[in-house]
Amino acid sequence: MSPVNYYAILVCGIASLMLGMFWYGPLFGGVWMKQVGFTEKDMLEARKKGMKCMLPNMIIATISSMVMAFVLTNYLSYSGAVDMTKALIVGAFVWFGFYATSSISPVLWEKKTWTWYFITIGYQLVQILMFCAILISLK
């Protein structure tokens, strides 16, 4: 196992936060809000509360992303992915084997829509490939 680059893990956490703001904001925000049952009224109330209502969730999400990046950096090391191509292939397999498959359950059992599913797994694919690129680049 190679040493862990904690700076790269921090970069992954920040990059994930930025990706989420873009993905669930201007890119798919309107569609996603409908899928999860948020209304414009809900969003206006959240804006009135300001960052104090979102900050705890953003912190938890960033820490969660950093844990994922930590596990992924070790997985890349164990799998022998030493260049960008191999790292992205490993990331795609991790995404397909764990994220794309386990995210089907809410569609099957929790009445989530296929639209929600594709928005969610699309984000997860971009996130994990972005993490692989960051972790290999900053190795």
C-alpha positions as CSV (number, residue, x, y, z in Angstrom):
1,M,0.0,0.0,0.0
2,S,1.4,3.4,-0.9
3,P,1.2,6.3,1.4
4,V,-2.0,8.3,1.5
5,N,-1.9,11.9,0.1
6,Y,-4.2,13.7,2.5
7,Y,-4.0,16.9,0.4
8,A,-5.5,14.9,-2.6
9,I,-8.3,13.7,-0.3
10,L,-9.1,17.2,0.8
11,V,-9.1,18.3,-2.8
12,C,-11.6,15.5,-3.6
13,G,-13.9,16.7,-0.7
14,I,-13.9,20.3,-2.0
15,A,-14.3,19.2,-5.6
16,S,-17.2,17.0,-4.7
17,L,-19.0,19.9,-3.0
18,M,-18.5,22.0,-6.0
19,L,-19.7,19.2,-8.4
20,G,-22.8,18.8,-6.2
21,M,-23.6,22.5,-6.3
22,F,-23.4,22.4,-10.1
23,W,-25.1,19.0,-10.7
24,Y,-28.0,19.6,-8.3
25,G,-28.1,23.3,-9.1
26,P,-28.0,24.7,-12.6
27,L,-27.5,21.4,-14.4
28,F,-30.3,19.2,-13.0
29,G,-31.7,21.2,-10.1
30,G,-35.1,21.8,-11.4
31,V,-35.7,18.2,-12.4
32,W,-34.1,16.9,-9.3
33,M,-36.3,19.1,-7.0
34,K,-39.4,17.7,-8.6
35,Q,-38.1,14.1,-8.2
36,V,-37.5,14.6,-4.5
37,G,-40.7,16.6,-3.8
38,F,-39.1,20.0,-3.2
39,T,-41.2,23.0,-4.1
40,E,-40.2,26.6,-4.9
41,K,-41.6,27.5,-1.5
42,D,-39.2,25.0,0.1
43,M,-36.3,26.6,-1.7
44,L,-37.4,30.1,-0.8
45,E,-37.6,29.1,2.9
46,A,-34.1,27.6,2.7
47,R,-32.7,30.7,1.1
48,K,-34.3,32.9,3.9
49,K,-32.5,30.8,6.5
50,G,-29.3,31.3,4.6
51,M,-26.2,29.1,4.9
52,K,-26.9,28.2,8.5
53,C,-29.5,25.7,7.3
54,M,-27.3,24.1,4.7
55,L,-23.9,24.3,6.3
56,P,-24.2,21.2,8.5
57,N,-25.3,19.1,5.6
58,M,-22.5,20.5,3.4
59,I,-19.9,19.7,6.1
60,I,-21.2,16.1,6.5
61,A,-21.3,15.6,2.7
62,T,-17.7,16.9,2.4
63,I,-16.5,14.6,5.2
64,S,-18.3,11.7,3.6
65,S,-16.7,12.4,0.2
66,M,-13.3,12.6,1.9
67,V,-13.9,9.2,3.5
68,M,-14.9,7.8,0.1
69,A,-11.7,9.3,-1.5
70,F,-9.6,7.8,1.3
71,V,-11.1,4.3,0.6
72,L,-10.7,4.8,-3.1
73,T,-7.1,5.8,-2.9
74,N,-6.4,2.6,-1.1
75,Y,-8.4,0.6,-3.5
76,L,-6.5,2.2,-6.4
77,S,-3.2,1.3,-4.7
78,Y,-4.3,-2.3,-4.1
79,S,-5.5,-2.7,-7.6
80,G,-2.3,-1.5,-9.1
81,A,-3.8,1.4,-10.9
82,V,-0.8,3.6,-11.4
83,D,-1.9,5.7,-14.4
84,M,-4.9,7.7,-15.4
85,T,-6.4,5.1,-17.7
86,K,-6.2,2.3,-15.2
87,A,-7.5,4.5,-12.4
88,L,-10.5,5.6,-14.5
89,I,-11.2,1.9,-15.4
90,V,-11.1,1.0,-11.7
91,G,-13.4,3.9,-10.9
92,A,-15.9,2.9,-13.6
93,F,-15.9,-0.7,-12.3
94,V,-16.4,0.5,-8.7
95,W,-19.3,2.7,-9.9
96,F,-20.9,0.0,-11.9
97,G,-20.5,-2.7,-9.3
98,F,-21.5,-0.7,-6.2
99,Y,-23.3,2.6,-7.1
100,A,-25.3,1.8,-10.3
101,T,-26.5,-1.5,-8.8
102,S,-27.3,-0.4,-5.2
103,S,-29.1,2.8,-6.3
104,I,-31.7,0.7,-8.1
105,S,-33.3,-0.4,-4.7
106,P,-34.9,3.0,-4.0
107,V,-36.5,2.8,-7.5
108,L,-37.8,-0.7,-6.8
109,W,-38.9,-0.3,-3.2
110,E,-39.1,3.4,-2.3
111,K,-41.1,4.8,-5.2
112,K,-38.2,6.8,-6.6
113,T,-38.4,7.4,-10.3
114,W,-36.0,6.3,-13.0
115,T,-35.3,10.0,-13.6
116,W,-34.1,10.3,-10.0
117,Y,-32.0,7.2,-10.5
118,F,-30.2,8.5,-13.6
119,I,-29.6,11.9,-12.1
120,T,-28.2,10.2,-9.0
121,I,-26.0,7.6,-10.7
122,G,-24.8,10.2,-13.2
123,Y,-23.6,12.3,-10.4
124,Q,-21.9,9.3,-8.7
125,L,-20.2,8.3,-11.9
126,V,-18.8,11.8,-12.5
127,Q,-17.8,12.1,-8.8
128,I,-15.9,8.8,-8.7
129,L,-14.1,9.4,-12.0
130,M,-13.2,12.9,-10.8
131,F,-11.8,11.4,-7.6
132,C,-9.8,8.9,-9.5
133,A,-8.3,11.6,-11.7
134,I,-7.5,13.8,-8.7
135,L,-6.0,11.0,-6.7
136,I,-3.8,9.8,-9.5
137,S,-2.8,13.3,-10.6
138,L,-1.8,14.3,-7.1
139,K,-0.2,11.0,-6.2
